[in-house]
Amino acid sequence: MGKRKGGGGLTGLSRFVLESFKASEPSSSNPTPEPSHTKAPEGIQAAVSRASEDGNPHKKRKTDESAAAVSAQQPWAYRWNEKYDATGLVPHYSDPSEVPEHLQKYFSQRTRFFSLYSELPGCLLDEEGWYSVTPELVANQIAERCRCDTILDAFCGVGGNAIAFAKTCQRVIALDTSPTRLALARHNAQIYGVADRIEFILADYLSFAKSYLSLPSSTFDNSSRKIDVVFLSPPWGGPSYLSGAPESRPSILHTFFDPPIHGAELFKLSRRITKNIAYYLPRNTRLDEIGALLDDALTARRSEPQASPKENVEVEEEWMGNKLKALTCYFGGLVDGQEHLF
């Protein structure tokens, strides 16, 4: 006879997501487990780092002399796990002469992206990371607005936003489809001393979201384990996507997925997880398209019992100096004055 299946017959990614969202918390009488590297089903991998019940990370200090020397210089060094050191995976540029010409302007802004860029062993970015990472001050501003228990960073890239979220949220779930970028994100999070507050999962957001939505409702009896906020910063096509006037485009919300998915569909799927969405969009996104996202959502909600049709979207311009970098659109309880919707 075969083994009995638990978890309501869930398999694959759905089972993995269920295990991740079980409401059991570490017991104060048991030691906090070391960060582990867990292989998720069907080729999806996750590296889950757990924190102790009071939120303080499990501390493991290196004992060799070189590590002690580094620890004296970097306060995060006592948390460093060599297993997740991605040094050598991509170049760490320290001088403009090392940087390819097309990345020069991004390298000149390196400390805007990561203020600890040069802290040993150095923050790491792949080519896409250089032009897509959220500047640290902007990421910190968004993280403060998104303060909650559990936040899902649907497209974490090299970790700029995930690191900021780990400073304001109890739990961060960081997804990406690139093993390289996920490794770089963990590496960078270690430099900032917050890797133990982030669960790094190699998965595409669409599959993860659908698996999460398929979980039995009893999974979330403990409300602290549900996803409170979803942060969306999907791929928009690179620097060339910002060229041209907004009105010259049929839709700025066509994301670069394979297969393609419109940004409105991405938003609709996310709103099934939580009404609290932070949507990071290109600076030339048309406001009528942003408003249409909420119009469609409210039309769908009017058919729900006791659903209130009144809701606003708040659009925040993200400036660095005299240059507009992006727009962050807040929905649900993240909007000033709509805290009751959280």
N, C-alpha and C positions, 0 to 999 in steps of 0.2 A: 504494500500500500504506500502511496505517496505521502509526503508530509503535508499536513494541513496548513493551508495558507491563512495568515492572519491579516489584520488591517482591512477587513471587508473585501478581500480579493484584489486589492490594489497591487499593481506591478510596475516595474520600470521607474520612471521619473516620479510618478505619483506616489509610490511607496517611499522613495527617497525624501520627497518633500514632506510627507507625513511624519517620517522619523525626525526630520529637522524641526518640525513645529509641535512635537509632543510637549505637553505642558509641564513635564517633570523638570524641576530645578535641582541643581547640585545640593546635596545635603551638607549642612555646616559641619557634620561629624565626619564627613569623608573628605579626603584630600582632593583638591581640584586637579582634574586630569591634565596631563601635558597636552599642548596643541597637537592634534593628530591630522594625518592626511588620509582622507576617506575616499575610497573609490565609489562613485555613484554608479547606478545601473546604466546599461546601454551606452557606455562610453562617456558618460557625464561624470566629471570628477569634482570633488569638493575638498577644500581644506578648511576644517572647522576648528576655530580657536575658541575656547570657552573661558569665561571669567568666573571668579568665585561669586558666592551668593551676594556679597556686599558690593559687588561691582569692581573690586580691586583685582588686577590681573595676578595670576600665579607668577611668582618671581623666581627666576633661576639665574644665579650669577655664575659667570664663567670663572674658572680658577687659574687658567694659564696666565703667564706674565703679560703677553701681548694683549690679551683681552682686558686685563686689569688696567693697562695703560690707556686703552681706548675708552674704558669705562670712566676713567678720571676726566677725559675730555668731553665725552658725550653722555649726558644723563640717561639716555635711553639704552645705553649699551648693555645694561644688566638684563634687558629683555631680549637681546638679539639671539635669534635662532639661526645658526649657520645653514640649517637645512633649507631655509627659504631665502638665503642670500643669492640674489640673481646677478651678482657682479659678473661681467663677461658675456651675459646674454645679449646685451646691446651695448654700444659704446657709451661711456660717460665722458662727455666733452668737458674739458677744463680750459681750453684755449680756443679763440676764434679760428686759428689756423687749422684746427682739427675738424671743423664743422663744414659739411657740404654747403655749397652756396645757397641752395634753396631753403636751408634751415637757419641761415645766419640771423634773420630778423627775429626768429623765435628764440634762438640761443641768447640773444641780447636781452630777452625778457625772462630768462631762466629763474631768477629769484622772485619774479612776480608769480610764476607758476608754482614754485616750491621755494619758500624762504630758506629751507634747509638743504637746498640743492647741493651745496658743496660740503655738507657735513659727511665725514667718512662713514661708510664707503661710497656715499654719493647717490643722490636720487637718479633714477633711470627712466628714460622715455624712449619708446620706439618712434618711428617716423610719424605715424598717425597721432601718437600721443603729443608730439610737439605742437601740432596745430589744433588739437581738439581738447586738450586738458583745460579745465576751468581755472582761471587765475585764483590764487589762494585767498585773497581778500574777498573776491566774489563768492567763492565756495563757502567761506566762513559766514558771509552774510546770508546765503541761502540756508545753511545749516542752522543758523539761529532761528530763522523763520520756520524751519521744519522740525524743531525740537519735539521729540516724542519718545515712546518706548522702542518701537521697532520700525525701521525705515528700510525700504527696498531701493537700492541703487541699480536700476535695470540695465544700465550700460556703463559699467564702472571705468572702463579704459585703464589708464595707468594709476588711478586711485585718488585723483585730486579731490573729488567730492566725497568719496567714501571716507577719506581721512578726516575731512571737516565734520562729517556726520557723526563720526566716532567720538567727537568731542562734545556733542550735544544730545546724542541719543544713546539709549541703553544697549541697543542691538542694531547692527548694520548688516544687511544681506547684500553682497556685491556680486553681480553677475557680469560675465562677459563670455563671448564665444571664442576669444583668442587665448590659448594657453600662455603665450608670451606676455600679453598685456596683463593677464591675471597674475602671473609671477612677478611682473614689475610692480603691480599695485601692492602686492603683499610686501615686497622688498621696501617700497617707499613708506608703507604704513609702519614697518618696523622702525625706520629712521625716526618717525614721529612718535613712536612708542604707543601706538593704538591698534596694532595688528590683532591683539587679543580680544578686541571688541568687534571685529569684523569677521563674517563668514564669507569666504571667497568660494564661489561656485562657478564651475565651467559649464555654462548652459545658455541657450538662447532664451530671451525673455518671453517670447510667445509660448514656447513649450512649458516653461516654468509657470507662467501665469495660468495657463489652462490646467495644469496639474494641481496648482494651488486651489483653483476654483472647484476642482473635482473632489476635494477632500470632504469627508463627512463633517457636518456642523459641530459635532461633539468635540472635534479637534480643538476648537477655539472656545471651549467652556471657560478656560482661563484667558480673559481678554488681553492679558499682557503678552500673550504669545502670538496674537494676530498681527498682521501688517497694518500699521497706522497710517503710513504715508508712502506713496510711490514717487520716486524722482525719475523723470524721463529726460534723457539727453541722448537721443538716438543719432545714428550716423546720418549726416545731411549731405555728404559728398565732398568734403574737404574745402580748402580755401577758395577754390574756383566757384563754389556754390554761393559765395557772398557777392559775386560780381553781377552787375546789371541791376536795373530798377525792379522793385517788387512787382509793379504792375505788368512787367514784361513776362512774367511767369504764369503758367496755368494754375500752379499751386506750389507754394513753398513747402508744403507739408508732405511731399513725396519723399519718403525716407529711402535710404539705400540698403534695402534688405533683399535677400534672395530666398524665396520669391518676394517681390516688392509688396509693401503694405503702406497704405496712406496713413499719415500722422493722425487723422481723425479716427481711424479704426484702432490705432494703437491707444489713443485716449479712451475710446469707448471700452476696450478690454480692461484697461487699468481702473476705470471707474467701477467695474464690477468687483474689484478687490477692495477699494476704498474710495470714498468721495474726495479724499485729501490728496490732491495731485500737485506736484511742482513740475512744470514743463519748461525745460530750458531750450529756447528756440533761437535760430539765427536772427541777427539784429534787423534784417530786412523782411521779416515776417509781416504780412499784412494783418492789421488789426481786425478786419472783417472776418478773416479766417479764424482768428482766435475766438472772436465772439460766436462764430458759427459752431465751434466745438461745444460750447455751453448750451446754445440753442437746441442742438440735436439731443444733448443729454437731458435737458429739461422736458423736451417733447416726449422722450421715452419715460420719464419719471411721472408724468401726469397720469399715466395709466396705473401707477402703483397706489395702493390704498394709503391714505393719510400722508401722501407725499406733498411737500411744500414746493410750489413751482418757483418761488423767489430765491434767486441765487445770483451772486455776482462773481466776476473774475477780476483779479487784480494783476495788472501787468507792471512789472518792475524793470526799469532800464538798468543794465549793468554797465557802468562807466569805469574806465581806467584812465585817469587823467582827463584829457579832452576827447577821448575816443570811446564811442559806444561799442561794447564788445558783444552783447547778446541781450535777449529778453528772457526774463523768468516770469512765467504765468502761474499764479496760484489759484487753486480751486478748493471748494469745500471749506472746511474749518481753518484752512491756512490763510484765508482772506481776512484782513483786518475788519472786525465787526461781525464776522460770521463764525466766531468761536463755538457757538452752539451747534454747528454742523459737524464739529470734530467727532 
